[in-house]
Amino acid sequence: MELAILILLALLLMTVSFGYLIAGDLAGGRWTEKLGTAVGKHRKTLIFLVLAWGLLSAVAIVLVRVYPSNTLIANMKLIVLLAVLVTVAVTDMREMIIPNRVILAGLVLRAALATAELLTLRKAYLKLLRGELLAVGLVAIVFLLGVLIVKNGIGMGDIKLMLVMGLFQGLYGLISALFFSLTVSFFIAIAMLIAKKKTRKDAIPFAPSVLIGTTISVFLTGM
């Protein structure tokens, strides 16, 4: 039952994500008439999201089978976070931006899950909340220092994304996700430089690395 809930949640989130990503092509007139054209235009995005749903389903299986101590809500938090990262990865690759709307949607979903945690865990949730707030504070300090020290090295979108991740994963989950994300980012940058697709002065979208790194972290740690 829990596995079915997580897989259906992933499917719902990927469907909403696709709707958001093609919304610009549905604006004006009857969206039903434009839907077919929009789907054809964004076929690669659709394929990517279908594959992402398969990946999220695999994550759900691992969370349920390998980490039985995880609660349903804890696993739902991770599926929601990865769905947010999938959407952000697409927009970052397309336009080199991390949309505030997606960040806001992530915060709204986190608030809804926090309410469910508070109702079910009660006093035990306060311990989880402290870890999440500590993670947010750590991210804020480290990345703001990074902005001051390394000009144009860290975007505000990246900082907002990490803050959201801290709320979903807590301190230890965030540290693990950041470690793998930075490792993945390093190898992607090296590969692009070797292939001469990017130069040292070119910006490289960070969100795809965060998606891959966080997914690896969730597989290995369950948080």
Backbone as CSV, one residue per row, in Angstrom:
resi,resn,N_x,N_y,N_z,CA_x,CA_y,CA_z,C_x,C_y,C_z
1,MET,0.830,-1.205,0.000,0.000,0.000,0.000,0.874,1.268,0.000
2,GLU,1.887,1.274,0.872,2.771,2.442,0.949,3.501,2.667,-0.361
3,LEU,3.979,1.578,-0.962,4.695,1.685,-2.230,3.783,2.233,-3.325
4,ALA,2.543,1.756,-3.359,1.592,2.226,-4.357,1.326,3.726,-4.191
5,ILE,1.231,4.182,-2.957,0.990,5.605,-2.687,2.149,6.437,-3.217
6,LEU,3.373,5.992,-2.960,4.554,6.743,-3.386,4.667,6.794,-4.912
7,ILE,4.388,5.666,-5.571,4.477,5.621,-7.036,3.401,6.501,-7.668
8,LEU,2.197,6.458,-7.114,1.119,7.306,-7.624,1.424,8.785,-7.361
9,LEU,2.020,9.082,-6.213,2.416,10.451,-5.910,3.439,10.938,-6.928
10,ALA,4.407,10.093,-7.251,5.423,10.451,-8.239,4.790,10.703,-9.601
11,LEU,3.826,9.868,-9.984,3.142,10.040,-11.270,2.370,11.360,-11.300
12,LEU,1.677,11.664,-10.212,0.920,12.918,-10.133,1.852,14.125,-10.246
13,LEU,2.978,14.078,-9.543,3.920,15.196,-9.549,4.563,15.380,-10.916
14,MET,4.887,14.294,-11.589,5.470,14.409,-12.929,4.439,14.934,-13.937
15,THR,3.174,14.584,-13.745,2.120,15.103,-14.615,1.967,16.606,-14.421
16,VAL,1.958,17.035,-13.163,1.868,18.461,-12.857,3.092,19.192,-13.399
17,SER,4.254,18.576,-13.253,5.490,19.169,-13.747,5.417,19.398,-15.255
18,PHE,4.934,18.406,-15.985,4.835,18.548,-17.439,3.858,19.667,-17.804
19,GLY,2.753,19.738,-17.058,1.799,20.806,-17.303,2.412,22.172,-17.090
20,TYR,3.219,22.291,-16.050,3.891,23.562,-15.775,4.885,23.905,-16.878
21,LEU,5.641,22.919,-17.324,6.703,23.162,-18.311,6.168,23.510,-19.696
22,ILE,4.942,23.092,-20.012,4.377,23.410,-21.327,3.301,24.488,-21.224
23,ALA,3.114,25.058,-20.039,2.029,26.028,-19.823,2.131,27.217,-20.775
24,GLY,3.357,27.634,-21.081,3.538,28.785,-21.965,2.972,28.563,-23.349
25,ASP,2.950,27.314,-23.808,2.436,27.012,-25.138,0.929,26.799,-25.145
26,LEU,0.325,26.797,-23.957,-1.120,26.609,-23.864,-1.854,27.911,-23.610
27,ALA,-1.076,28.979,-23.390,-1.683,30.267,-23.060,-2.404,30.858,-24.271
28,GLY,-3.560,31.463,-24.018,-4.318,32.102,-25.090,-5.140,31.096,-25.871
29,GLY,-6.404,31.366,-26.056,-7.250,30.442,-26.803,-7.608,29.221,-25.984
30,ARG,-8.103,28.221,-26.655,-8.495,26.976,-25.993,-7.277,26.064,-25.831
31,TRP,-6.973,25.760,-24.574,-5.788,24.940,-24.338,-5.960,23.535,-24.885
32,THR,-7.215,23.068,-24.978,-7.446,21.717,-25.508,-7.013,21.613,-26.963
33,GLU,-7.124,22.737,-27.684,-6.737,22.735,-29.095,-5.222,22.805,-29.261
34,LYS,-4.553,23.365,-28.277,-3.102,23.540,-28.359,-2.327,22.408,-27.696
35,LEU,-3.034,21.548,-26.955,-2.350,20.525,-26.173,-1.532,19.576,-27.052
36,GLY,-2.137,19.107,-28.140,-1.439,18.168,-29.017,-0.167,18.764,-29.586
37,THR,-0.254,20.021,-30.031,0.918,20.706,-30.578,1.991,20.890,-29.516
38,ALA,1.555,21.268,-28.308,2.504,21.496,-27.205,3.217,20.202,-26.823
39,VAL,2.467,19.105,-26.778,3.074,17.807,-26.440,4.095,17.416,-27.490
40,GLY,3.748,17.628,-28.763,4.691,17.301,-29.836,5.940,18.154,-29.766
41,LYS,5.769,19.417,-29.440,6.896,20.337,-29.352,7.823,19.970,-28.201
42,HIS,7.239,19.479,-27.125,8.026,19.170,-25.925,8.154,17.660,-25.712
43,ARG,8.298,16.954,-26.821,8.380,15.487,-26.744,9.575,15.027,-25.905
44,LYS,10.719,15.707,-26.075,11.904,15.329,-25.301,11.669,15.536,-23.807
45,THR,10.998,16.624,-23.474,10.682,16.877,-22.069,9.766,15.799,-21.521
46,LEU,8.777,15.400,-22.326,7.858,14.342,-21.905,8.604,13.040,-21.656
47,ILE,9.500,12.695,-22.573,10.286,11.462,-22.408,11.143,11.539,-21.147
48,PHE,11.747,12.708,-20.925,12.572,12.901,-19.732,11.745,12.708,-18.465
49,LEU,10.531,13.245,-18.444,9.690,13.137,-17.250,9.180,11.714,-17.048
50,VAL,8.929,11.005,-18.141,8.540,9.590,-18.018,9.686,8.784,-17.407
51,LEU,10.905,9.054,-17.892,12.079,8.378,-17.316,12.265,8.784,-15.857
52,ALA,11.994,10.062,-15.567,12.112,10.540,-14.192,11.100,9.839,-13.293
53,TRP,9.899,9.603,-13.811,8.900,8.869,-13.025,9.379,7.452,-12.736
54,GLY,10.004,6.830,-13.729,10.575,5.504,-13.501,11.641,5.540,-12.429
55,LEU,12.473,6.599,-12.443,13.513,6.741,-11.432,12.905,6.951,-10.051
56,LEU,11.890,7.806,-9.968,11.233,8.050,-8.684,10.549,6.783,-8.160
57,SER,10.019,5.994,-9.071,9.404,4.722,-8.668,10.464,3.783,-8.094
58,ALA,11.655,3.770,-8.727,12.761,2.958,-8.210,13.191,3.444,-6.833
59,VAL,13.233,4.765,-6.658,13.566,5.339,-5.348,12.533,4.901,-4.318
60,ALA,11.255,4.924,-4.700,10.185,4.520,-3.790,10.353,3.065,-3.352
61,ILE,10.708,2.216,-4.304,10.919,0.792,-3.977,12.057,0.635,-2.977
62,VAL,13.156,1.344,-3.216,14.308,1.278,-2.313,13.941,1.794,-0.927
63,LEU,13.231,2.903,-0.868,12.864,3.477,0.423,11.993,2.531,1.239
64,VAL,11.063,1.865,0.572,10.148,0.965,1.279,10.833,-0.345,1.660
65,ARG,11.640,-0.887,0.746,12.239,-2.205,0.984,13.527,-2.147,1.801
66,VAL,14.340,-1.142,1.550,15.662,-1.086,2.179,15.649,-0.281,3.474
67,TYR,14.745,0.685,3.565,14.699,1.547,4.758,13.315,1.454,5.418
68,PRO,13.006,0.285,6.000,11.670,0.080,6.589,11.377,0.985,7.782
69,SER,12.414,1.549,8.392,12.183,2.425,9.549,11.652,3.800,9.125
70,ASN,11.787,4.131,7.839,11.254,5.401,7.343,9.725,5.403,7.426
71,THR,9.154,6.500,7.858,7.706,6.630,7.866,7.211,6.960,6.454
72,LEU,5.921,6.797,6.242,5.337,7.117,4.938,5.543,8.590,4.609
73,ILE,5.344,9.453,5.595,5.495,10.885,5.348,6.942,11.230,5.021
74,ALA,7.893,10.596,5.704,9.315,10.839,5.422,9.642,10.456,3.981
75,ASN,9.101,9.341,3.530,9.336,8.918,2.147,8.629,9.835,1.154
76,MET,7.448,10.300,1.507,6.728,11.242,0.642,7.520,12.537,0.495
77,LYS,8.151,12.977,1.570,8.981,14.187,1.511,10.090,14.029,0.476
78,LEU,10.730,12.878,0.455,11.840,12.653,-0.476,11.351,12.580,-1.922
79,ILE,10.207,11.947,-2.140,9.647,11.868,-3.487,9.267,13.263,-3.982
80,VAL,8.655,14.058,-3.115,8.279,15.425,-3.482,9.523,16.253,-3.793
81,LEU,10.547,16.138,-2.957,11.780,16.886,-3.187,12.405,16.521,-4.522
82,LEU,12.497,15.237,-4.817,13.094,14.809,-6.086,12.254,15.286,-7.277
83,ALA,10.933,15.317,-7.113,10.067,15.823,-8.185,10.333,17.311,-8.426
84,VAL,10.516,18.058,-7.354,10.862,19.483,-7.485,12.196,19.626,-8.216
85,LEU,13.157,18.794,-7.860,14.471,18.858,-8.487,14.418,18.480,-9.963
86,VAL,13.552,17.549,-10.315,13.382,17.183,-11.727,12.904,18.395,-12.527
87,THR,11.899,19.078,-12.006,11.352,20.256,-12.694,12.395,21.361,-12.808
88,VAL,13.096,21.592,-11.716,14.124,22.633,-11.698,15.261,22.289,-12.658
89,ALA,15.617,21.010,-12.733,16.695,20.589,-13.631,16.347,20.907,-15.082
90,VAL,15.086,20.691,-15.457,14.661,20.983,-16.834,14.767,22.476,-17.123
91,THR,14.246,23.310,-16.228,14.282,24.749,-16.465,15.707,25.292,-16.426
92,ASP,16.546,24.717,-15.588,17.935,25.174,-15.502,18.701,24.821,-16.772
93,MET,18.433,23.646,-17.331,19.087,23.265,-18.579,18.582,24.104,-19.753
94,ARG,17.294,24.441,-19.728,16.703,25.219,-20.820,17.128,26.687,-20.783
95,GLU,16.963,27.298,-19.603,17.061,28.744,-19.506,18.080,29.249,-18.490
96,MET,18.779,28.332,-17.821,19.754,28.694,-16.789,19.093,29.483,-15.656
97,ILE,17.865,29.099,-15.299,17.181,29.735,-14.177,16.519,28.673,-13.304
98,ILE,16.328,29.021,-12.046,15.572,28.189,-11.118,14.335,28.994,-10.737
99,PRO,13.173,28.646,-11.292,11.976,29.473,-11.136,11.508,29.594,-9.688
100,ASN,11.157,30.811,-9.302,10.627,31.032,-7.960,9.305,30.290,-7.748
101,ARG,8.544,30.117,-8.826,7.261,29.413,-8.706,7.453,27.969,-8.260
102,VAL,8.485,27.320,-8.786,8.751,25.930,-8.401,9.246,25.876,-6.956
103,ILE,10.090,26.833,-6.580,10.566,26.907,-5.196,9.381,27.114,-4.256
104,LEU,8.477,28.022,-4.634,7.301,28.294,-3.813,6.401,27.066,-3.708
105,ALA,6.234,26.360,-4.822,5.432,25.133,-4.801,6.042,24.107,-3.861
106,GLY,7.371,24.010,-3.873,8.054,23.096,-2.965,7.815,23.467,-1.505
107,LEU,7.832,24.759,-1.211,7.592,25.223,0.159,6.160,24.935,0.600
108,VAL,5.207,25.119,-0.308,3.806,24.842,0.015,3.608,23.362,0.313
109,LEU,4.189,22.510,-0.526,4.086,21.063,-0.300,4.775,20.655,0.990
110,ARG,5.907,21.315,1.279,6.611,21.001,2.536,5.765,21.399,3.739
111,ALA,5.086,22.531,3.645,4.220,22.982,4.733,3.076,21.992,4.966
112,ALA,2.525,21.470,3.871,1.438,20.491,3.991,1.935,19.213,4.668
113,LEU,3.119,18.756,4.272,3.687,17.550,4.885,4.085,17.798,6.329
114,ALA,4.529,19.030,6.632,4.885,19.377,8.012,3.661,19.318,8.908
115,THR,2.527,19.754,8.373,1.276,19.673,9.136,0.921,18.225,9.439
116,ALA,1.095,17.357,8.445,0.817,15.930,8.645,1.775,15.337,9.669
117,GLU,3.048,15.747,9.615,4.028,15.258,10.595,3.683,15.717,12.005
118,LEU,3.265,16.963,12.118,2.921,17.502,13.429,1.736,16.756,14.033
119,LEU,0.765,16.415,13.201,-0.423,15.718,13.690,-0.135,14.273,14.072
120,THR,0.813,13.651,13.374,1.100,12.229,13.629,2.233,12.011,14.626
121,LEU,3.254,12.839,14.554,4.431,12.651,15.412,4.379,13.501,16.678
122,ARG,3.707,14.618,16.617,3.566,15.545,17.736,4.912,15.972,18.301
123,LYS,5.236,15.598,19.544,6.460,16.073,20.188,7.715,15.611,19.448
124,ALA,7.671,14.417,18.873,8.837,13.904,18.154,9.168,14.767,16.938
125,TYR,8.164,15.478,16.423,8.407,16.312,15.253,9.296,17.508,15.572
126,LEU,9.281,17.953,16.820,10.099,19.098,17.201,11.584,18.806,16.985
127,LYS,11.981,17.560,17.222,13.369,17.165,16.996,13.705,17.228,15.513
128,LEU,12.787,16.753,14.687,13.001,16.828,13.240,13.047,18.278,12.775
129,LEU,12.183,19.096,13.346,12.121,20.497,12.957,13.422,21.219,13.282
130,ARG,14.012,20.904,14.421,15.284,21.532,14.788,16.365,21.195,13.767
131,GLY,16.413,19.932,13.340,17.398,19.514,12.342,17.193,20.232,11.017
132,GLU,15.933,20.408,10.618,15.636,21.084,9.358,16.015,22.560,9.418
133,LEU,15.682,23.209,10.531,16.017,24.630,10.680,17.525,24.834,10.775
134,LEU,18.216,23.883,11.418,19.667,23.952,11.496,20.278,23.837,10.104
135,ALA,19.727,22.947,9.300,20.213,22.781,7.921,20.001,24.056,7.115
136,VAL,18.839,24.675,7.285,18.545,25.918,6.577,19.512,27.019,6.996
137,GLY,19.763,27.113,8.308,20.697,28.123,8.796,22.100,27.909,8.268
138,LEU,22.534,26.654,8.242,23.867,26.331,7.735,24.000,26.706,6.262
139,VAL,22.988,26.359,5.479,23.007,26.698,4.057,23.066,28.208,3.861
140,ALA,22.244,28.921,4.616,22.200,30.371,4.476,23.562,30.999,4.747
141,ILE,24.214,30.548,5.806,25.517,31.117,6.173,26.586,30.770,5.140
142,VAL,26.686,29.480,4.803,27.738,29.022,3.885,27.586,29.644,2.504
143,PHE,26.380,29.632,1.961,26.193,30.117,0.600,26.242,31.634,0.519
144,LEU,25.774,32.326,1.543,25.888,33.783,1.524,27.348,34.218,1.607
145,LEU,28.143,33.479,2.386,29.580,33.740,2.413,30.192,33.470,1.046
146,GLY,29.706,32.409,0.405,30.202,32.084,-0.930,29.895,33.176,-1.933
147,VAL,28.706,33.769,-1.823,28.323,34.860,-2.722,29.240,36.057,-2.517
148,LEU,29.589,36.334,-1.255,30.441,37.482,-0.957,31.886,37.260,-1.396
149,ILE,32.348,36.006,-1.260,33.752,35.708,-1.555,33.975,35.454,-3.041
150,VAL,33.090,34.667,-3.650,33.238,34.300,-5.066,32.128,34.972,-5.861
151,LYS,32.419,36.055,-6.514,31.430,36.786,-7.281,30.985,35.968,-8.490
152,ASN,29.660,35.903,-8.681,29.046,35.182,-9.800,29.289,33.678,-9.747
153,GLY,29.806,33.184,-8.609,30.072,31.753,-8.506,28.855,30.960,-8.061
154,ILE,27.985,31.620,-7.291,26.797,30.956,-6.763,25.591,31.852,-7.027
155,GLY,24.566,31.305,-7.661,23.372,32.079,-7.951,22.378,32.034,-6.802
156,MET,21.541,33.049,-6.715,20.523,33.069,-5.671,19.537,31.923,-5.838
157,GLY,19.312,31.519,-7.089,18.432,30.379,-7.324,18.977,29.118,-6.682
158,ASP,20.303,28.922,-6.786,20.933,27.755,-6.161,20.779,27.799,-4.639
159,ILE,20.922,28.996,-4.077,20.790,29.149,-2.628,19.368,28.818,-2.185
160,LYS,18.388,29.337,-2.907,16.985,29.051,-2.569,16.706,27.558,-2.649
161,LEU,17.263,26.925,-3.665,17.046,25.488,-3.842,17.625,24.713,-2.672
162,MET,18.824,25.088,-2.230,19.442,24.405,-1.101,18.657,24.624,0.196
163,LEU,18.086,25.803,0.348,17.266,26.072,1.533,16.050,25.151,1.560
164,VAL,15.431,24.979,0.406,14.282,24.072,0.313,14.713,22.642,0.620
165,MET,15.863,22.238,0.094,16.367,20.890,0.360,16.598,20.676,1.851
166,GLY,17.098,21.704,2.538,17.314,21.596,3.976,16.021,21.347,4.720
167,LEU,14.946,21.977,4.278,13.646,21.785,4.929,13.102,20.378,4.698
168,PHE,13.439,19.796,3.565,12.959,18.451,3.253,13.843,17.356,3.861
169,GLN,15.154,17.585,3.909,16.088,16.515,4.258,16.701,16.627,5.646
170,GLY,16.675,17.806,6.233,17.367,17.972,7.499,18.863,18.119,7.278
171,LEU,19.600,18.272,8.370,21.028,18.574,8.279,21.831,17.452,7.627
172,TYR,21.693,16.223,8.130,22.530,15.128,7.637,22.180,14.747,6.194
173,GLY,20.893,14.751,5.881,20.486,14.450,4.515,20.992,15.500,3.544
174,LEU,20.954,16.769,3.958,21.415,17.861,3.098,22.924,17.769,2.871
175,ILE,23.685,17.505,3.933,25.141,17.400,3.789,25.502,16.291,2.806
176,SER,24.835,15.145,2.934,25.090,14.028,2.027,24.720,14.398,0.592
177,ALA,23.561,15.027,0.414,23.118,15.413,-0.931,24.070,16.424,-1.552
178,LEU,24.545,17.381,-0.767,25.470,18.385,-1.268,26.798,17.758,-1.682
179,PHE,27.267,16.812,-0.889,28.532,16.140,-1.209,28.445,15.452,-2.571
180,PHE,27.399,14.676,-2.770,27.265,13.960,-4.044,26.966,14.919,-5.195
181,SER,26.209,15.983,-4.918,25.893,16.953,-5.967,27.142,17.661,-6.455
182,LEU,27.989,18.076,-5.539,29.228,18.761,-5.913,30.179,17.808,-6.646
183,THR,30.193,16.545,-6.213,31.030,15.547,-6.886,30.564,15.334,-8.326
184,VAL,29.256,15.182,-8.489,28.694,15.006,-9.834,28.967,16.237,-10.689
185,SER,28.789,17.420,-10.105,29.022,18.670,-10.828,30.464,18.770,-11.306
186,PHE,31.393,18.342,-10.465,32.821,18.378,-10.827,33.085,17.511,-12.054
187,PHE,32.579,16.295,-12.050,32.833,15.387,-13.171,32.122,15.848,-14.451
188,ILE,30.918,16.416,-14.309,30.221,16.938,-15.481,31.003,18.094,-16.090
189,ALA,31.521,18.978,-15.235,32.304,20.118,-15.728,33.561,19.649,-16.447
190,ILE,34.250,18.669,-15.872,35.461,18.123,-16.502,35.125,17.508,-17.855
191,ALA,34.028,16.748,-17.904,33.637,16.096,-19.155,33.309,17.120,-20.238
192,MET,32.616,18.192,-19.858,32.261,19.226,-20.833,33.486,19.986,-21.321
193,LEU,34.440,20.208,-20.438,35.666,20.887,-20.841,36.477,20.025,-21.797
194,ILE,36.553,18.741,-21.494,37.299,17.828,-22.360,36.636,17.725,-23.735
195,ALA,35.286,17.672,-23.740,34.552,17.580,-24.994,34.455,18.919,-25.713
196,LYS,34.977,19.960,-25.072,34.978,21.326,-25.614,33.575,21.862,-25.872
197,LYS,32.611,21.389,-25.062,31.253,21.915,-25.139,31.104,23.163,-24.274
198,LYS,31.994,23.313,-23.311,32.019,24.480,-22.436,33.462,24.933,-22.250
199,THR,33.619,26.217,-21.951,34.934,26.739,-21.588,34.909,27.079,-20.102
200,ARG,36.054,27.457,-19.575,36.128,27.782,-18.151,35.281,28.989,-17.780
201,LYS,35.011,29.836,-18.760,34.232,31.045,-18.490,32.730,30.816,-18.615
202,ASP,32.349,29.681,-19.187,30.925,29.395,-19.385,30.280,28.903,-18.093
203,ALA,29.035,29.320,-17.911,28.270,28.837,-16.752,27.695,27.458,-17.069
204,ILE,27.705,26.597,-16.068,27.165,25.247,-16.212,25.990,25.103,-15.250
205,PRO,24.809,24.697,-15.748,23.651,24.558,-14.850,23.941,23.574,-13.715
206,PHE,23.619,24.005,-12.499,23.941,23.200,-11.320,22.800,22.264,-10.927
207,ALA,21.555,22.644,-11.268,20.395,21.863,-10.836,20.423,20.399,-11.308
208,PRO,20.841,20.104,-12.562,20.920,18.694,-12.956,21.868,17.884,-12.077
209,SER,22.982,18.500,-11.684,23.925,17.810,-10.784,23.296,17.586,-9.419
210,VAL,22.505,18.560,-8.971,21.819,18.422,-7.680,20.809,17.280,-7.741
211,LEU,20.090,17.176,-8.857,19.130,16.079,-9.026,19.830,14.730,-8.961
212,ILE,20.910,14.583,-9.714,21.640,13.309,-9.727,22.255,13.019,-8.367
213,GLY,22.913,14.027,-7.788,23.579,13.829,-6.507,22.605,13.518,-5.388
214,THR,21.481,14.200,-5.355,20.482,13.955,-4.317,19.864,12.576,-4.472
215,THR,19.637,12.170,-5.713,19.088,10.829,-5.955,20.057,9.759,-5.458
216,ILE,21.332,9.928,-5.752,22.338,8.984,-5.257,22.336,8.957,-3.734
217,SER,22.271,10.133,-3.130,22.274,10.226,-1.674,21.063,9.511,-1.063
218,VAL,19.899,9.721,-1.656,18.686,9.073,-1.140,18.788,7.564,-1.261
219,PHE,19.316,7.089,-2.391,19.506,5.640,-2.575,20.421,5.071,-1.491
220,LEU,21.495,5.780,-1.164,22.521,5.255,-0.257,22.200,5.480,1.219
221,THR,21.427,6.527,1.525,21.194,6.864,2.937,19.728,6.764,3.363
222,GLY,18.810,6.851,2.417,17.397,6.811,2.755,16.890,8.094,3.357
223,MET,17.659,9.205,3.153,17.201,10.491,3.710,17.677,11.647,2.851
